[in-house]
């Protein structure tokens, strides 16, 4: 009878030990994931995102790739980290935007990017700025602050407030200042 009691005590202790180890490892997994969700207050967090925005019966309007996306259900917004956006990806003149952060406002369709914004595909320039907006209704990309457009030849246009009409491929730059690189000797 003593052997039977020892056997059941051993079974109970073993079960408790396994249960403690299981619940402890489960808590560790939850603490790995759940603090970020609590901290970010996001309804959904996605890593390594690729999202294509389509309109009915039309080619893709834009394509987003980001290292991280956070969806806020109440605010109807999506925030992106390390974001790359291609506007008009199927066209002959796609415009590529990269930035540290981005935000997509679902209710309005407006896309905002900020932090080391770099834009290619705007004519033959590389555009840099700190803040950029995409307005789907007007199909424009707008930079409300300091903008620098650098050409392949090194020439630059610097200005404030830029508007690029995607459908017409026209660029409006306010208060421009040109920086021309001299090539060779002038007057020889």
C-alpha positions, 0 to 999 in steps of 0.5 A, spaced: 500 500 500 505 504 501 508 503 494 501 505 491 501 512 495 508 513 493 506 512 486 500 517 486 504 522 490 509 522 484 504 522 479 501 528 482 507 532 483 509 530 476 503 533 473 504 539 477 511 540 475 509 539 467 503 544 469 507 549 472 512 549 466 507 549 461 503 555 464 510 558 465 512 557 458 505 560 455 506 566 460 512 567 456 509 567 449 504 571 451 509 576 454 513 576 448 507 578 444 501 581 448 505 587 451 506 590 444 499 590 442 497 593 449 503 598 448 500 600 441 493 599 442 492 596 435 487 591 433 491 588 429 499 588 428 502 585 422 510 584 420 512 584 413 506 587 410 505 587 402 498 591 401 495 592 394 489 598 393 485 596 388 479 600 385 473 596 382 475 594 375 481 598 374 488 597 375 491 597 382 492 604 385 498 603 389 502 598 392 504 598 400 510 594 403 512 595 410 516 592 415 510 593 420 503 595 420 498 597 425 491 597 424 487 601 429 479 599 428 476 605 432 480 610 428 480 607 421 487 608 420 493 604 419 500 606 421 506 603 417 514 603 419 519 603 414 514 603 408 515 603 401 509 605 396 508 605 389 503 609 386 500 607 379 504 600 379 501 598 372 503 604 369 508 607 364 510 612 370 510 609 377 512 613 382 515 610 388 515 613 395 519 610 401 519 613 408 520 611 415 513 612 417 506 612 413 499 612 415 493 610 411 486 614 413 481 609 411 475 613 411 478 618 406 483 614 402 489 619 404 496 617 405 501 620 409 508 619 409 514 622 414 521 621 416 526 621 410 521 621 405 524 619 398 520 619 391 523 617 385 519 617 378 517 624 378 519 626 371 527 625 372 528 627 379 529 624 386 525 628 390 526 628 398 522 632 403 520 630 410 512 630 409 508 628 403 501 627 402 497 623 397 490 625 395 486 620 391 480 624 389 485 629 386 490 624 384 496 628 387 502 627 391 503 634 395 509 636 400 507 642 404 514 643 406 521 644 404 522 640 397 529 638 394 529 635 387 535 633 384 536 631 377 541 625 374 546 631 372 546 633 379 542 640 378 537 641 383 531 645 385 529 647 392 522 650 394 517 650 398 510 646 397 510 641 391 504 638 388 505 633 383 499 631 378 499 623 378 495 622 372 498 628 368 505 627 370 505 635 371 509 638 377 508 644 381 514 647 385 512 654 389 518 658 391 523 655 387 531 656 387 535 652 382 542 650 384 546 649 377 552 644 377 557 647 372 560 642 367 567 644 364 569 651 363 564 656 360 567 660 354 572 655 352 
